[in-house]
Structure formats: C-alpha cells, structure tokens
Amino acid sequence: MTATFSHKRTDFPDGFLFGAATSATQIEGTAFGGAGASHWDTFALTPGNVVRAETAARACDHYHRWAEDLDLVAAAGFDAYRFSINWARLLPEGMGAPNPAAISFYDRLIDGMLERGMQPFITLYHWDLPSTLAHRGGWANRDITGWFTDYALTVQRRFGDRLASTATLNEPWCVAWLSHFLGLHAPGLRDISAAARAMHFTLTAHAEALAALRAEGAKSLGIVLNFEHIEPASPGDEGAAATEEALFNRWFAEALALGRYPAEALEGLERWLPARWQADLDTIRAPLDWLGVNYYRRALKATAPGSPWPASREVEGPLPKTTMGWEILPDGLADRLTKLAQLFPGLPLYVTENGMSANDHIHDGAVADPERIAYVDAHLAACRAAIAAGVPLKGYFYWSLMDNYEWALGYDKRFGLIHVDSESLKRTPKWSYQAFQHMLLPRTLPSR
C-alpha cells in the first residue's frame, strides 16, 4: 500500500481546513517552565491509576522542541493547529498572577504558528486542572464557574489578538463522567453525586466563560464534545443503549442546543444535581459560533442486571478494532454529523479529533501504518458524505500530531502521525503523515 489517501484537497469545499491536534499535558512536559501541579500530576503518582505509573513530567518535551514540532505541522501541509493551554502552567495556583515563563512560551508558540502560515485553534481546558482548585472540589464545586471564567479571560487578554478560534472545554463527558463516576481519569472519583454536579458545572463554566469572552471582543468561540455511535448489543438491550446515548451523546449537546437535559439521564442524575440547576439552562443555551466533534468508534451497550443505574455494560463487537479495542465504524461519523446539523441548524461544525492507535514501530528508518491510512481515508469519505448531505462541516483535525502521553494508558497507545521514540524523543514521520503531505501540498498560505 502506498502512503496516500484516495481524496484530494480539491474534493473538499474552498476554505475547508485540515489540521492536527494535541493537548498541553500530553506533549509539553509538566516538569518544565515553572508549571504548577495539576490533578493529573498527582493522579499519576498514585499507584494503580496509570500504566507503569508513567507521568507527563517529560512527555514529548514540546516545551523545548516546539519549533521543530511546528515545522513538522507546516511541512505536512496543515492549515491549522489545534493545541491547548495548560491551566496549571499559566496559573500555577489556579488563579492570581500568571507565570511569566508560561506567557513567554505560549507567545512563542502562537507566533510560531502564524509565522508558518497556520491558524491557531486554542482549547482552554484539556483536563489539566490546577491541584489547588482540585483540593477545593474542582468540577464538583460551583465556584469553578468563576475560576474558569477568570482563567479564560487571562488567556484572552494575553493571547486573544492572535487566535483564529477558541474552544472553552474539550470533551466535558470525560471531564465529568469518565473522571467522577467511572473513575478512570483524574481526579479518579467514583461518586454519582460528584459526577452529576460536574456534568452540570462543566456547562455553567463554559457558558459564563463564553459570555465573558464575547464581552472582551473574542470571536469564533465554541466547545468540543465527544461522540460515539452507540447501539444495543442485542434485542432487549435498547434501554441500556438509550441511557448511554443520553449520557454520552445527548446530555451536553441538547443542553447547548435546546436548554434541556434528556429524560433518560435525568432518571439517574436529577436527584444529585445542584439546587436550582434548571435556572442555569437558559445561560447554557447561549449561541455558539461553531461546535467541535470528536469521533472515534462504535460502542455496543448491554443491560447489566443487578447493577445500580445506569445498569449498562459494554460488549465487544465484531468490527475491526484499533489497539484501544475501539470498533471502527466510519459511517457513524457521517451519521453523527448529520444529526448535529439538525440539532444545531446552520452552525458550523468541525471534526476536531479523529484518529486511531496502532502498533507502530520503526523499520529501516520508516514507520509503515497502512491501517491508519485506511482509517483516515474512510473517515474523510464520511466527512465528504456529510458535506454532500448539506452538513456545514468546515474542517478536519487528526488526533494526534505525535505519539504522546495517553493519560491513564501512559505511553503505550500510539495515535500520532509522527512516531516519538520513548527514550531519545526523536521524531519520525509515519506513512500516514506522508499521506497528508501528498493530499495537502502545495498549501496556499493565507494573506498576511
């Protein structure tokens, strides 16, 4: 198989953006530049939480190698780069005076993107909550709405004049449910009350920050949600699938679009929501400029008799899988984009994450990853199908630019277009990176 996709840049509408995505904690190295501790730093140091107790202390050392990494983004032909600010790096205490080293770093990083003709797409929160705020209840404390808004304004006032787009949160389902109910991510709680409050306060924090950023004159504001194609594992499992659909795919999207939470999720969560939660829904429903869509897989759900609500479990399906064990269903992306276009009429959508982990190894100086090329190719076809059906899809960002710290899974799972050696940190572009080059170059730089 050659390192090419079956698509051309010209198969997509004029102005359609192609980009690569990363997050701060996963690549920068939290031990550098005066960063404060985040709840991920402490979570990783607790035995049993992360594979081999691996931490993000060094990660990919993007903090020092950012210029090399941006050169690779540009050399692939990407139009935009989606990255995040580490809240604990910028504000080591979670609030108060910014860290001068962090300001200098992000200044250089953003200017470096512009110098290379790339649009900076920033994410304010990609899971690195300062430990000082985690100690005060974090996302389960209503006060986080104000803490996050103050942080968002700090970012806007320091860097906003150079940003193409700003997302408030990345994947609030992971911030709230995965981390406070399932306990798989920091802070590692398994508490339905904390989870319900976090499911609500992520949205109040988004809404208040959105309003404050608009008042400061910020443009192109959105949020990034994750979605799965959920199906019942067998006849009789429809109720379990409907509950999981409500929790995973509908809770955040319907709150933002319609100012309501789905009844199937309220059945288990309403008791634990904060007092007067209904009064927040009109604010949460404030208009967006765009919506980010993260999509990776299909998930089969079955009932779990005898278990507390939501009384569901995941069942392994028959489709091809990534090394994450995730079933590959590209048509699910087209289906989700179509549903979101109906839920948010006329709202621009971006695929802000899509990609696969694979067993990537260097042989003779190259990394052959034909499975990843096929995965991306099929999902680009799904994007084209959605566009042909009238979905206002404006861009596609691959996750991830490089192999990185994959949270609780440490460094084993490789999603990158660029292989990163775990010891030397040497960057080696994979075949999939070359496929993007073949599709995207030559790139017409925007006028300056």
VOPAGU-2260 file (C-alpha; in pm, 1 decimal, decimal comma):
REM VOPAGU-2260
SITE   aa  ch    i         X         Y         Z
SITE  MET   A    0       0,0       0,0       0,0
SITE  THR   A    1     128,7     345,9     -86,7
SITE  ALA   A    2     128,6     632,1     159,0
SITE  THR   A    3    -164,8     814,7       2,4
SITE  PHE   A    4    -532,7     878,0      60,6
SITE  SER   A    5    -793,2     838,8    -209,4
SITE  HIS   A    6    -900,3    1201,9    -157,1
SITE  LYS   A    7    -760,2    1531,9    -281,0
SITE  ARG   A    8    -775,7    1869,6    -111,6
SITE  THR   A    9    -994,2    1987,1    -400,3
SITE  ASP   A   10   -1253,6    1722,2    -312,2
SITE  PHE   A   11   -1347,0    1944,2     -16,9
SITE  PRO   A   12   -1508,5    2290,6     -26,7
SITE  ASP   A   13   -1298,9    2603,9     -64,7
SITE  GLY   A   14   -1176,1    2714,9     275,2
SITE  PHE   A   15   -1211,4    2370,2     433,1
SITE  LEU   A   16    -940,6    2344,9     699,5
SITE  PHE   A   17    -714,9    2048,6     761,9
SITE  GLY   A   18    -525,6    2038,6    1087,6
SITE  ALA   A   19    -355,0    1830,3    1353,0
SITE  ALA   A   20    -443,5    1832,7    1721,1
SITE  THR   A   21    -256,6    1796,4    2050,1
SITE  SER   A   22    -305,2    1888,1    2414,5
SITE  ALA   A   23     -65,7    2061,6    2650,4
SITE  THR   A   24     -24,0    1799,1    2923,2
SITE  GLN   A   25      16,1    1519,3    2671,2
SITE  ILE   A   26     314,3    1671,1    2490,0
SITE  GLU   A   27     474,0    1967,3    2672,0
SITE  GLY   A   28     630,1    1814,6    2981,7
SITE  THR   A   29     485,0    1937,6    3308,4
SITE  ALA   A   30     821,1    1946,6    3489,2
SITE  PHE   A   31     940,2    2242,6    3285,5
SITE  GLY   A   32     889,3    2618,0    3296,1
SITE  GLY   A   33     750,1    2665,3    3644,4
SITE  ALA   A   34     423,3    2480,2    3583,4
SITE  GLY   A   35     213,5    2418,3    3891,0
SITE  ALA   A   36      82,2    2074,1    3974,0
SITE  SER   A   37    -240,0    1964,4    3808,7
SITE  HIS   A   38    -469,1    1689,3    3927,2
SITE  TRP   A   39    -320,5    1472,6    3650,1
SITE  ASP   A   40      24,9    1504,4    3802,0
SITE  THR   A   41     -98,2    1382,4    4139,0
SITE  PHE   A   42    -333,2    1120,2    3990,4
SITE  ALA   A   43     -40,4     966,7    3801,4
SITE  LEU   A   44     167,8     942,2    4118,5
SITE  THR   A   45     -98,7     733,8    4292,6
SITE  PRO   A   46     -33,5     358,8    4246,8
SITE  GLY   A   47    -272,8     180,3    4014,4
SITE  ASN   A   48    -401,4     485,4    3828,0
SITE  VAL   A   49    -169,1     493,8    3525,9
SITE  VAL   A   50       5,9     216,4    3335,1
SITE  ARG   A   51     352,4     164,2    3493,5
SITE  ALA   A   52     285,1     483,1    3696,3
SITE  GLU   A   53     401,2     686,0    3395,6
SITE  THR   A   54     370,6    1062,3    3424,0
SITE  ALA   A   55     364,0    1360,1    3190,8
SITE  ALA   A   56     671,4    1515,0    3354,4
SITE  ARG   A   57     871,9    1495,0    3030,2
SITE  ALA   A   58     608,2    1378,3    2779,9
SITE  CYS   A   59     738,2    1476,5    2432,6
SITE  ASP   A   60     934,3    1776,6    2565,9
SITE  HIS   A   61     736,2    2000,5    2333,9
SITE  TYR   A   62     814,2    2280,8    2577,8
SITE  HIS   A   63    1169,6    2288,2    2440,5
SITE  ARG   A   64    1111,0    2132,9    2095,5
SITE  TRP   A   65     807,7    2337,1    1991,4
SITE  ALA   A   66     979,4    2493,7    1688,7
SITE  GLU   A   67    1076,2    2152,5    1548,2
SITE  ASP   A   68     722,1    2031,1    1604,4
SITE  LEU   A   69     562,5    2332,1    1434,7
SITE  ASP   A   70     796,7    2281,6    1139,8
SITE  LEU   A   71     654,2    1930,3    1110,0
SITE  VAL   A   72     296,4    2059,2    1123,0
SITE  ALA   A   73     373,2    2305,7     845,3
SITE  ALA   A   74     565,3    2052,3     637,4
SITE  ALA   A   75     261,4    1823,2     637,9
SITE  GLY   A   76      58,7    2096,0     468,9
SITE  PHE   A   77    -184,0    2154,9     754,8
SITE  ASP   A   78    -376,3    2482,0     758,3
SITE  ALA   A   79    -439,1    2491,6    1132,4
SITE  TYR   A   80    -303,2    2355,7    1457,4
SITE  ARG   A   81    -530,2    2270,1    1748,7
SITE  PHE   A   82    -348,8    2296,6    2081,7
SITE  SER   A   83    -431,3    2373,9    2442,2
SITE  ILE   A   84    -306,9    2590,2    2725,2
SITE  ASN   A   85    -206,5    2412,2    3044,8
SITE  TRP   A   86    -410,9    2595,7    3306,9
SITE  ALA   A   87    -166,0    2486,3    3579,2
SITE  ARG   A   88     127,6    2615,5    3375,0
SITE  LEU   A   89     -24,1    2957,9    3312,5
SITE  LEU   A   90    -170,9    2997,7    3663,2
SITE  PRO   A   91      20,2    2763,1    3897,7
SITE  GLU   A   92    -220,6    2839,7    4183,0
SITE  GLY   A   93    -523,4    2820,7    3956,4
SITE  MET   A   94    -582,3    3194,9    3987,1
SITE  GLY   A   95    -386,6    3508,4    4056,3
SITE  ALA   A   96     -70,6    3623,7    3880,5
SITE  PRO   A   97      28,4    3440,1    3561,2
SITE  ASN   A   98     358,6    3254,2    3534,9
SITE  PRO   A   99     592,8    3471,5    3321,4
SITE  ALA   A  100     766,5    3165,8    3174,5
SITE  ALA   A  101     431,6    3031,3    3057,8
SITE  ILE   A  102     337,7    3359,6    2893,8
SITE  SER   A  103     670,5    3363,4    2712,4
SITE  PHE   A  104     628,2    3002,4    2599,5
SITE  TYR   A  105     277,5    3043,4    2463,4
SITE  ASP   A  106     372,1    3374,1    2299,9
SITE  ARG   A  107     649,0    3198,0    2109,4
SITE  LEU   A  108     425,0    2904,2    2025,2
SITE  ILE   A  109     139,4    3114,5    1885,3
SITE  ASP   A  110     372,5    3347,2    1698,1
SITE  GLY   A  111     547,8    3039,5    1558,6
SITE  MET   A  112     219,8    2913,7    1414,4
SITE  LEU   A  113     145,2    3245,5    1249,3
SITE  GLU   A  114     495,9    3268,1    1106,6
SITE  ARG   A  115     441,6    2928,2     944,3
SITE  GLY   A  116     105,3    3028,9     799,1
SITE  MET   A  117    -106,3    2817,2    1033,1
SITE  GLN   A  118    -422,9    2920,6    1212,9
SITE  PRO   A  119    -404,4    2879,3    1593,4
SITE  PHE   A  120    -709,0    2688,6    1726,3
SITE  ILE   A  121    -681,7    2702,3    2103,7
SITE  THR   A  122    -853,1    2487,6    2365,8
SITE  LEU   A  123    -869,8    2649,9    2707,2
SITE  TYR   A  124    -924,4    2331,5    2907,1
SITE  HIS   A  125    -791,9    1990,7    2807,8
SITE  TRP   A  126    -805,3    1829,1    3152,6
SITE  ASP   A  127    -514,4    1993,2    3342,2
SITE  LEU   A  128    -698,1    2136,3    3644,4
SITE  PRO   A  129    -458,2    2302,0    3892,0
SITE  SER   A  130    -428,9    2090,2    4204,9
SITE  THR   A  131    -503,9    2390,5    4422,8
SITE  LEU   A  132    -852,3    2403,4    4269,1
SITE  ALA   A  133    -894,1    2026,7    4273,8
SITE  HIS   A  134    -839,4    2041,9    4650,8
SITE  ARG   A  135   -1136,9    2279,6    4668,9
SITE  GLY   A  136   -1371,1    2039,7    4491,5
SITE  GLY   A  137   -1274,7    2109,2    4131,9
SITE  TRP   A  138   -1550,8    2045,9    3879,3
SITE  ALA   A  139   -1792,4    1935,4    4153,4
SITE  ASN   A  140   -1782,4    2284,3    4311,0
SITE  ARG   A  141   -1998,8    2559,1    4158,9
SITE  ASP   A  142   -1715,8    2804,8    4226,9
SITE  ILE   A  143   -1529,2    2655,2    3931,9
SITE  THR   A  144   -1757,5    2856,1    3704,2
SITE  GLY   A  145   -1586,9    3171,9    3826,9
SITE  TRP   A  146   -1238,9    3021,2    3846,0
SITE  PHE   A  147   -1260,4    2901,8    3487,2
SITE  THR   A  148   -1401,3    3231,5    3361,9
SITE  ASP   A  149   -1117,1    3426,8    3522,4
SITE  TYR   A  150    -867,1    3188,6    3363,4
SITE  ALA   A  151   -1035,1    3220,1    3023,0
SITE  LEU   A  152   -1013,6    3598,4    3043,3
SITE  THR   A  153    -644,1    3578,4    3133,0
SITE  VAL   A  154    -582,8    3374,3    2817,6
SITE  GLN   A  155    -790,0    3608,7    2601,9
SITE  ARG   A  156    -618,1    3923,8    2728,5
SITE  ARG   A  157    -270,1    3777,8    2682,8
SITE  PHE   A  158    -310,0    3589,2    2355,2
SITE  GLY   A  159    -653,5    3654,1    2207,8
SITE  ASP   A  160    -542,2    3904,8    1944,1
SITE  ARG   A  161    -360,5    3622,4    1759,3
SITE  LEU   A  162    -607,7    3335,7    1787,6
SITE  ALA   A  163    -817,0    3208,6    1498,1
SITE  SER   A  164   -1057,7    3021,6    1724,9
SITE  THR   A  165   -1115,8    2938,4    2090,5
SITE  ALA   A  166   -1278,5    2630,0    2243,1
SITE  THR   A  167   -1376,9    2651,8    2607,9
SITE  LEU   A  168   -1367,2    2280,3    2701,6
SITE  ASN   A  169   -1252,2    1958,0    2544,1
SITE  GLU   A  170   -1483,6    1660,4    2597,5
SITE  PRO   A  171   -1679,4    1757,4    2910,0
SITE  TRP   A  172   -1812,6    1398,8    2927,7
SITE  CYS   A  173   -1456,1    1288,5    3004,6
SITE  VAL   A  174   -1407,7    1575,8    3248,3
SITE  ALA   A  175   -1725,0    1482,5    3434,9
SITE  TRP   A  176   -1845,5    1124,5    3385,2
SITE  LEU   A  177   -1526,8     936,3    3297,5
SITE  SER   A  178   -1340,9    1110,2    3579,3
SITE  HIS   A  179   -1602,4    1142,4    3855,1
SITE  PHE   A  180   -1826,3     836,5    3801,8
SITE  LEU   A  181   -1615,2     576,0    3623,1
SITE  GLY   A  182   -1302,1     699,2    3798,9
SITE  LEU   A  183   -1069,6     627,6    3506,6
SITE  HIS   A  184    -925,5     978,5    3470,5
SITE  ALA   A  185    -822,3    1242,2    3721,7
SITE  PRO   A  186    -946,5    1306,7    3984,2
SITE  GLY   A  187   -1038,5     937,2    3982,9
SITE  LEU   A  188   -1365,7     960,0    4175,8
SITE  ARG   A  189   -1644,4     700,8    4164,1
SITE  ASP   A  190   -1925,5     909,7    4307,4
SITE  ILE   A  191   -2256,5     973,2    4133,5
SITE  SER   A  192   -2317,4    1296,4    4325,6
SITE  ALA   A  193   -1981,9    1444,5    4222,6
SITE  ALA   A  194   -2038,4    1321,3    3867,6
SITE  ALA   A  195   -2380,4    1482,5    3838,1
SITE  ARG   A  196   -2250,9    1814,1    3967,7
SITE  ALA   A  197   -1955,2    1801,6    3728,1
SITE  MET   A  198   -2189,0    1719,2    3437,6
SITE  HIS   A  199   -2368,7    2045,8    3516,5
SITE  PHE   A  200   -2082,0    2270,6    3624,7
SITE  THR   A  201   -1875,1    2199,7    3314,4
SITE  LEU   A  202   -2163,1    2356,9    3122,3
SITE  THR   A  203   -2209,5    2654,6    3355,5
SITE  ALA   A  204   -1834,4    2720,7    3336,9
SITE  HIS   A  205   -1845,3    2701,8    2957,7
SITE  ALA   A  206   -2144,1    2937,5    2941,4
SITE  GLU   A  207   -2008,5    3201,6    3178,4
SITE  ALA   A  208   -1667,6    3197,0    3011,9
SITE  LEU   A  209   -1831,8    3223,5    2669,0
SITE  ALA   A  210   -2024,0    3534,8    2776,8
SITE  ALA   A  211   -1715,7    3692,8    2933,7
SITE  LEU   A  212   -1502,4    3623,1    2625,8
SITE  ARG   A  213   -1767,5    3776,7    2399,6
SITE  ALA   A  214   -1771,6    4086,4    2619,1
SITE  GLU   A  215   -1394,6    4110,6    2564,6
SITE  GLY   A  216   -1445,9    4101,3    2187,9
SITE  ALA   A  217   -1334,3    3742,0    2128,1
SITE  LYS   A  218   -1451,0    3584,9    1803,5
SITE  SER   A  219   -1503,0    3227,8    1680,1
SITE  LEU   A  220   -1597,3    3070,2    2012,5
SITE  GLY   A  221   -1704,1    2709,7    2054,3
SITE  ILE   A  222   -1681,5    2392,0    2258,0
SITE  VAL   A  223   -1559,2    2041,9    2172,1
SITE  LEU   A  224   -1781,4    1742,0    2251,2
SITE  ASN   A  225   -1704,2    1372,5    2205,1
SITE  PHE   A  226   -1949,2    1131,9    2044,6
SITE  GLU   A  227   -1974,4     758,4    1986,1
SITE  HIS   A  228   -2203,0     557,0    1761,7
SITE  ILE   A  229   -2395,6     366,4    2028,8
SITE  GLU   A  230   -2607,9      60,4    1952,0
SITE  PRO   A  231   -2778,3    -206,4    2164,3
SITE  ALA   A  232   -2571,9    -522,6    2178,1
SITE  SER   A  233   -2880,0    -740,0    2120,1
SITE  PRO   A  234   -3260,2    -724,8    2129,4
SITE  GLY   A  235   -3358,3    -639,1    2482,1
SITE  ASP   A  236   -3065,1    -401,6    2533,6
SITE  GLU   A  237   -3239,7     -98,4    2383,5
SITE  GLY   A  238   -3295,9      61,1    2724,2
SITE  ALA   A  239   -2928,4      37,2    2820,1
SITE  ALA   A  240   -2825,8     182,4    2484,8
SITE  ALA   A  241   -3076,7     467,0    2520,6
SITE  THR   A  242   -2942,9     555,8    2865,6
SITE  GLU   A  243   -2583,6     555,9    2742,1
SITE  GLU   A  244   -2685,7     760,3    2437,3
SITE  ALA   A  245   -2840,6    1015,5    2672,1
SITE  LEU   A  246   -2534,5    1032,7    2896,3
SITE  PHE   A  247   -2268,2    1029,9    2627,1
SITE  ASN   A  248   -2415,5    1185,8    2312,6
SITE  ARG   A  249   -2718,7    1388,4    2419,1
SITE  TRP   A  250   -2654,1    1546,0    2762,5
SITE  PHE   A  251   -2415,8    1822,4    2656,7
SITE  ALA   A  252   -2540,0    1869,2    2300,9
SITE  GLU   A  253   -2906,4    1907,4    2396,9
SITE  ALA   A  254   -2824,8    2139,7    2686,5
SITE  LEU   A  255   -2631,7    2364,7    2447,0
SITE  ALA   A  256   -2886,0    2347,4    2164,2
SITE  LEU   A  257   -3218,4    2316,7    2344,4
SITE  GLY   A  258   -3159,6    2417,5    2706,8
SITE  ARG   A  259   -3261,3    2079,6    2846,7
SITE  TYR   A  260   -3120,4    1750,3    2971,7
SITE  PRO   A  261   -3250,9    1417,7    2834,6
SITE  ALA   A  262   -3504,8    1236,3    3049,4
SITE  GLU   A  263   -3316,3     905,4    3026,6
SITE  ALA   A  264   -3017,0    1066,6    3200,1
SITE  LEU   A  265   -3218,5    1269,1    3449,6
SITE  GLU   A  266   -3370,8     944,8    3571,0
SITE  GLY   A  267   -3046,5     869,5    3749,6
SITE  LEU   A  268   -2886,6    1211,3    3788,4
SITE  GLU   A  269   -3160,4    1460,2    3876,9
SITE  ARG   A  270   -3151,4    1369,1    4246,3
SITE  TRP   A  271   -2783,0    1461,2    4259,0
SITE  LEU   A  272   -2783,4    1781,2    4054,8
SITE  PRO   A  273   -2715,1    2106,6    4242,6
SITE  ALA   A  274   -3000,5    2314,8    4376,5
SITE  ARG   A  275   -3174,8    2537,0    4120,2
SITE  TRP   A  276   -2994,0    2372,7    3830,7
SITE  GLN   A  277   -3284,7    2447,0    3597,2
SITE  ALA   A  278   -3217,5    2820,3    3630,8
SITE  ASP   A  279   -2881,7    2776,6    3456,5
SITE  LEU   A  280   -3017,4    2619,6    3138,2
SITE  ASP   A  281   -3105,2    2940,7    2955,9
SITE  THR   A  282   -2748,7    3065,9    3006,2
SITE  ILE   A  283   -2604,2    2732,2    2898,6
SITE  ARG   A  284   -2807,7    2756,5    2576,6
SITE  ALA   A  285   -2619,8    3071,2    2462,6
SITE  PRO   A  286   -2538,2    3058,3    2088,5
SITE  LEU   A  287   -2207,9    2910,7    1973,5
SITE  ASP   A  288   -2002,2    3019,6    1674,1
SITE  TRP   A  289   -1909,8    2656,3    1599,5
SITE  LEU   A  290   -1915,2    2309,2    1750,7
SITE  GLY   A  291   -1622,9    2066,8    1765,1
SITE  VAL   A  292   -1695,1    1697,2    1710,8
SITE  ASN   A  293   -1457,7    1428,3    1839,8
SITE  TYR   A  294   -1540,1    1085,1    1700,0
SITE  TYR   A  295   -1350,0     756,9    1710,8
SITE  ARG   A  296   -1570,4     448,4    1733,6
SITE  ARG   A  297   -1885,7     240,8    1769,3
SITE  ALA   A  298   -1984,5     108,2    2113,3
SITE  LEU   A  299   -2228,2    -177,6    2183,3
SITE  LYS   A  300   -2419,6    -149,7    2511,7
SITE  ALA   A  301   -2598,1    -421,7    2704,0
SITE  THR   A  302   -2801,4    -432,6    3022,2
SITE  ALA   A  303   -2620,8    -517,6    3345,9
SITE  PRO   A  304   -2881,2    -689,2    3566,7
SITE  GLY   A  305   -2833,8    -632,9    3935,2
SITE  SER   A  306   -2614,7    -326,2    3887,1
SITE  PRO   A  307   -2713,8      22,5    4003,0
SITE  TRP   A  308   -2824,0     280,3    3748,3
SITE  PRO   A  309   -2731,0     319,1    3464,7
SITE  ALA   A  310   -2721,4     -64,6    3474,3
SITE  SER   A  311   -2531,2     -96,8    3147,7
SITE  ARG   A  312   -2210,3    -253,6    3027,9
SITE  GLU   A  313   -2006,4    -250,7    2710,7
SITE  VAL   A  314   -1989,7    -559,7    2489,5
SITE  GLU   A  315   -1713,4    -639,8    2242,4
SITE  GLY   A  316   -1839,4    -622,5    1886,3
SITE  PRO   A  317   -1732,4    -792,4    1562,8
SITE  LEU   A  318   -1595,7    -493,6    1370,7
SITE  PRO   A  319   -1222,0    -428,0    1315,3
SITE  LYS   A  320   -1063,6    -257,3    1613,6
SITE  THR   A  321    -779,7     -23,1    1697,0
SITE  THR   A  322    -525,9    -114,2    1966,3
SITE  MET   A  323    -753,2      73,3    2208,0
SITE  GLY   A  324   -1008,0    -201,2    2142,6
SITE  TRP   A  325   -1235,1      53,5    1974,7
SITE  GLU   A  326   -1458,2     -69,5    1692,2
SITE  ILE   A  327   -1406,3     117,1    1364,9
SITE  LEU   A  328   -1726,9     248,3    1204,8
SITE  PRO   A  329   -1662,8     546,1     972,8
SITE  ASP   A  330   -2031,5     570,1     874,7
SITE  GLY   A  331   -2101,2     658,4    1236,7
SITE  LEU   A  332   -1920,1     988,0    1185,2
SITE  ALA   A  333   -2140,3    1085,9     889,4
SITE  ASP   A  334   -2447,7     986,1    1089,4
SITE  ARG   A  335   -2343,3    1193,5    1390,5
SITE  LEU   A  336   -2257,3    1499,0    1182,7
SITE  THR   A  337   -2596,2    1480,2    1013,2
SITE  LYS   A  338   -2777,9    1457,1    1347,8
SITE  LEU   A  339   -2581,5    1750,2    1489,2
SITE  ALA   A  340   -2656,7    1962,1    1182,1
SITE  GLN   A  341   -3025,9    1901,1    1253,0
SITE  LEU   A  342   -2986,7    1979,0    1624,3
SITE  PHE   A  343   -2783,1    2297,7    1557,2
SITE  PRO   A  344   -2927,3    2430,1    1227,9
SITE  GLY   A  345   -2673,5    2632,1    1031,5
SITE  LEU   A  346   -2399,1    2604,0    1295,7
SITE  PRO   A  347   -2051,5    2538,8    1150,5
SITE  LEU   A  348   -1910,4    2203,9    1260,3
SITE  TYR   A  349   -1550,4    2084,7    1279,7
SITE  VAL   A  350   -1421,6    1733,6    1326,4
SITE  THR   A  351   -1178,6    1835,7    1599,1
SITE  GLU   A  352   -1048,9    1483,7    1673,8
SITE  ASN   A  353   -1046,1    1161,3    1475,7
SITE  GLY   A  354    -768,4     903,9    1465,5
SITE  MET   A  355    -652,4     561,1    1568,8
SITE  SER   A  356    -394,5     395,9    1788,1
SITE  ALA   A  357    -184,6     125,1    1623,5
SITE  ASN   A  358     120,8     -90,7    1692,5
SITE  ASP   A  359     370,5     138,8    1524,6
SITE  HIS   A  360     739,3      50,0    1501,2
SITE  ILE   A  361    1036,8     189,5    1312,9
SITE  HIS   A  362    1181,8     -42,3    1047,4
SITE  ASP   A  363    1470,5      78,0     831,2
SITE  GLY   A  364    1405,2     434,9     938,8
SITE  ALA   A  365    1036,4     432,9     842,5
SITE  VAL   A  366     705,0     371,2    1016,6
SITE  ALA   A  367     455,0     190,0     796,1
SITE  ASP   A  368      99,5     238,7     923,6
SITE  PRO   A  369    -134,3     133,8     640,5
SITE  GLU   A  370    -417,8      64,2     888,1
SITE  ARG   A  371    -413,4     427,2     999,7
SITE  ILE   A  372    -412,0     548,4     639,3
SITE  ALA   A  373    -717,0     332,0     569,5
SITE  TYR   A  374    -887,0     458,1     887,3
SITE  VAL   A  375    -837,2     824,1     798,7
SITE  ASP   A  376    -931,7     765,7     436,6
SITE  ALA   A  377   -1262,0     609,7     536,7
SITE  HIS   A  378   -1342,6     889,7     781,3
SITE  LEU   A  379   -1257,4    1155,3     523,8
SITE  ALA   A  380   -1507,1     979,4     297,0
SITE  ALA   A  381   -1760,9    1008,3     578,3
SITE  CYS   A  382   -1687,8    1381,2     602,0
SITE  ARG   A  383   -1744,9    1419,4     228,3
SITE  ALA   A  384   -2071,7    1227,7     253,5
SITE  ALA   A  385   -2189,9    1458,3     531,6
SITE  ILE   A  386   -2096,1    1767,3     330,1
SITE  ALA   A  387   -2280,7    1629,3      27,1
SITE  ALA   A  388   -2587,6    1585,8     250,5
SITE  GLY   A  389   -2574,9    1954,8     343,0
SITE  VAL   A  390   -2383,2    1944,7     671,3
SITE  PRO   A  391   -2188,0    2271,9     723,3
SITE  LEU   A  392   -1862,4    2092,5     801,5
SITE  LYS   A  393   -1571,6    2336,2     791,6
SITE  GLY   A  394   -1265,6    2133,1     885,8
SITE  TYR   A  395   -1099,6    1809,3     994,1
SITE  PHE   A  396    -828,8    1775,8    1261,0
SITE  TYR   A  397    -639,5    1449,5    1303,0
SITE  TRP   A  398    -562,4    1326,6    1655,1
SITE  SER   A  399    -279,4    1332,2    1720,7
SITE  LEU   A  400      14,1    1512,1    1565,9
SITE  MET   A  401     256,7    1288,4    1753,1
SITE  ASP   A  402     267,5     989,0    1983,9
SITE  ASN   A  403     219,8    1125,4    2333,1
SITE  TYR   A  404     114,1    1068,1    2693,0
SITE  GLU   A  405    -216,9     887,6    2657,4
SITE  TRP   A  406    -341,4     972,1    3007,8
SITE  ALA   A  407    -411,9     662,9    3220,8
SITE  LEU   A  408    -270,2     440,8    2944,9
SITE  GLY   A  409      74,3     601,3    2965,9
SITE  TYR   A  410     288,6     588,8    2653,1
SITE  ASP   A  411     175,9     254,1    2509,7
SITE  LYS   A  412    -102,4     377,0    2280,4
SITE  ARG   A  413      28,6     548,7    1969,7
SITE  PHE   A  414    -215,5     775,5    1784,7
SITE  GLY   A  415      42,1    1001,8    1621,6
SITE  LEU   A  416     119,6    1085,8    1263,0
SITE  ILE   A  417     473,6    1122,4    1397,2
SITE  HIS   A  418     649,4     847,2    1589,6
SITE  VAL   A  419     820,9     965,3    1909,0
SITE  ASP   A  420    1094,6     742,7    2049,0
SITE  SER   A  421    1028,6     691,2    2418,0
SITE  GLU   A  422    1394,4     734,2    2511,2
SITE  SER   A  423    1553,7     978,1    2265,6
SITE  LEU   A  424    1228,2    1160,5    2178,4
SITE  LYS   A  425    1336,5    1154,3    1813,9
SITE  ARG   A  426    1050,7    1242,9    1579,2
SITE  THR   A  427     994,7    1014,7    1278,4
SITE  PRO   A  428     704,0    1092,8    1041,7
SITE  LYS   A  429     493,1     787,3     963,0
SITE  TRP   A  430     342,0     687,2     629,5
SITE  SER   A  431      15,0     849,6     739,7
SITE  TYR   A  432     197,5    1182,1     779,4
SITE  GLN   A  433     326,7    1142,2     423,9
SITE  ALA   A  434     -27,8    1068,1     306,1
SITE  PHE   A  435    -140,3    1403,5     442,2
SITE  GLN   A  436     153,4    1570,8     268,2
SITE  HIS   A  437      54,9    1408,6     -59,9
SITE  MET   A  438    -305,3    1528,4     -20,9
SITE  LEU   A  439    -245,1    1877,9     117,7
SITE  LEU   A  440      66,2    2012,9     -51,3
SITE  PRO   A  441     126,9    2255,9    -201,1
SITE  ARG   A  442     -58,5    2465,5      54,1
SITE  THR   A  443    -168,4    2818,4     -33,9
SITE  LEU   A  444     -71,1    3038,4     255,6
SITE  PRO   A  445    -327,6    3290,4     382,2
SITE  SER   A  446    -258,9    3655,0     308,9
SITE  ARG   A  447     -97,8    3840,5     598,1
